[in-house]
């Protein structure tokens, strides 16, 4: 009679350990499944995904049925292990306490390996496969164990107010999480860079991408009419700021296509030009690009004059400048296609000092610091903390920079080599 009895007990013990493994794997598999992939599959009509999402829609009940089931089978397994220990003690003459203690220790080891760690590890590596299997069984168990799960949820929610926490927490991605996902998702590089560029707009201000005032081309009404006409005929820009004397005295913005209406007139004068200008549009230099993009759309503008806190014009920003932060450079101006960056056979690159650090990094795929100075000249002067008298070299992280030309207290040209890519 003892042998069949022990065989039955061992059989029940194995069944309870398997059930414990199922509940442990189900908890990890369902809770760690990719909800966004499940939502996509569910929209396509995938029944498995729909069942899993239904379970996840009520996480308190899901966790409740898993915990009730897991604790029940673990308790039953402990009871069976105790009975097995007592039976073996009577059969072989061992001490009852010793046999029960050994049985409890062995059961704890078996549950840890085969009922917890092993199943959860497998489920973590194959969450959707486990969740698909569990989605067939857990709903039925929930109906069977509903009274116990309901009571557990009532008591738990009353003590810890989990309902409020669950209801308040929406299934949404943060900006940082979406940024990380885009790095891992399978997308063409250009598409991924465009999406990342959109996310980065809030971290970049107008001051970071503006064209500085010393590089702004415009129409000075104090110049002769012939000089103004020459500028209009030669410019490759679509819009030009119009000012008197110096750029802080802005009169307005002229769309160059309107110049075709008066350039052919014999009696052209400056008053005729003034009829076609539009009032200026000013932009604070600290405005995030995301906000400025919306403002351009709202104001129906494509060019803004960037001003500091004192209202002094610092430069201009255009809609194209912002769009290039998203899609990369798309200018059709052949004259501007990196003629300010000239490669040398010795591994150096000759660069204009007025180039912006962001443009250099984007063109060269470098990582020059952008948290301080905005131009190459400003970066070098910031590092030197003085205006050099002549040619001077400096080491900046993994770059070696040599000043080549200085004029008007600014660095007009410098050459740079990335040491990490060069031979020592």
WOTABEL-V325347 format. One record per backbone hydrogen bond with DSSP energy under -0.5 kcal/mol. NH is the residue of the N-H (numbers start at 1). CO is the residue of the C=O. Records with the same first field share a line. If there is no record, write none. Layout:
NH: CO + CO
This chain:
5: 1
6: 2
7: 3
8: 4
9: 5
10: 6
11: 7
12: 8
13: 9
14: 10
15: 11
16: 12
17: 13
18: 14
19: 15
20: 16
21: 17
22: 18
23: 19
24: 20
25: 21
26: 22
27: 23
28: 24
29: 25
30: 26
31: 27
32: 28
33: 30
35: 33
38: 34
39: 35
40: 36
41: 37
42: 38
43: 39
44: 40
45: 42
46: 41
47: 45
50: 46
51: 47
52: 48
53: 49
54: 50
55: 51
56: 52
57: 53
58: 55
59: 56
61: 58
62: 58
63: 59
64: 60
65: 61
66: 62
67: 63
68: 64
69: 65
70: 66
71: 67
72: 68
73: 69
74: 70
75: 71
76: 72
77: 73
78: 74
79: 75
80: 76
81: 77
82: 78
83: 79
84: 80
85: 81
86: 82
87: 83
88: 84
89: 85
90: 86
91: 87
92: 88
93: 89
94: 89
99: 95
100: 96
101: 97
102: 98
103: 99
104: 100
105: 101
106: 102
107: 103
108: 104
109: 105
110: 106
111: 107
112: 108
113: 109
114: 110
115: 110 + 111
116: 111
117: 112
118: 113
120: 116
121: 117
122: 118
123: 119
124: 120
125: 121
126: 122
130: 126
131: 127
132: 128
133: 129
134: 130
135: 131
136: 133
137: 133 + 134
138: 134
141: 137
142: 138
143: 139
144: 140
145: 141
149: 145
150: 146
151: 147
152: 148
153: 149
154: 150
155: 151
156: 152
157: 153
158: 154
159: 155
160: 156
161: 157
165: 161
166: 162
167: 163
168: 164
169: 165
170: 168
172: 170
178: 174
179: 175
180: 176
181: 177
182: 178
183: 179
184: 180 + 181
185: 181
187: 185
192: 188
193: 189
194: 190
195: 191
196: 192
197: 193
198: 194
199: 195
200: 196
201: 197 + 198
202: 199
203: 200
204: 201
206: 287
207: 285
208: 205
209: 205 + 206
210: 206
211: 316
212: 210
213: 314
215: 212
216: 213
219: 241
220: 218
221: 219 + 243
223: 220
228: 224
229: 225
230: 226
231: 227
232: 228
233: 229
234: 230
235: 231
240: 254
241: 217
242: 252
243: 219
244: 249
245: 243
246: 244
249: 246
250: 248
251: 242
252: 242
253: 278
254: 240
255: 253 + 276
256: 238 + 254
258: 255
259: 256
260: 257
261: 258
262: 259
263: 259
265: 262
268: 265
272: 269
273: 269
274: 270
275: 271 + 272
276: 273
277: 274
278: 253
283: 305
285: 307
287: 284
289: 201 + 204
290: 201
292: 288
293: 289
294: 290
295: 291
296: 292
297: 293
298: 294
299: 295
300: 296
301: 296
304: 317
305: 281
306: 304 + 315
307: 283
308: 312
311: 308
314: 306
315: 306
316: 211
317: 304
319: 302
322: 318
323: 319
324: 320
325: 321 + 322
326: 322 + 323
327: 323
328: 324
334: 332
336: 333
337: 334
338: 336
341: 338
342: 340 + 350
343: 341
344: 348
347: 344
349: 416
350: 342
351: 414
352: 340
353: 412
355: 352
357: 374
360: 356
361: 357
362: 358
363: 359
364: 360
365: 361
366: 361
376: 355
377: 353
379: 375
380: 376
381: 377
382: 378
383: 379
384: 380
385: 381
388: 386
394: 401
396: 399
399: 396
400: 417
401: 394
402: 415
403: 392
404: 413
405: 413
407: 410
410: 407
412: 405 + 410
413: 405
414: 351
415: 402
416: 349
417: 400
419: 398 + 417
420: 398
421: 418
422: 419
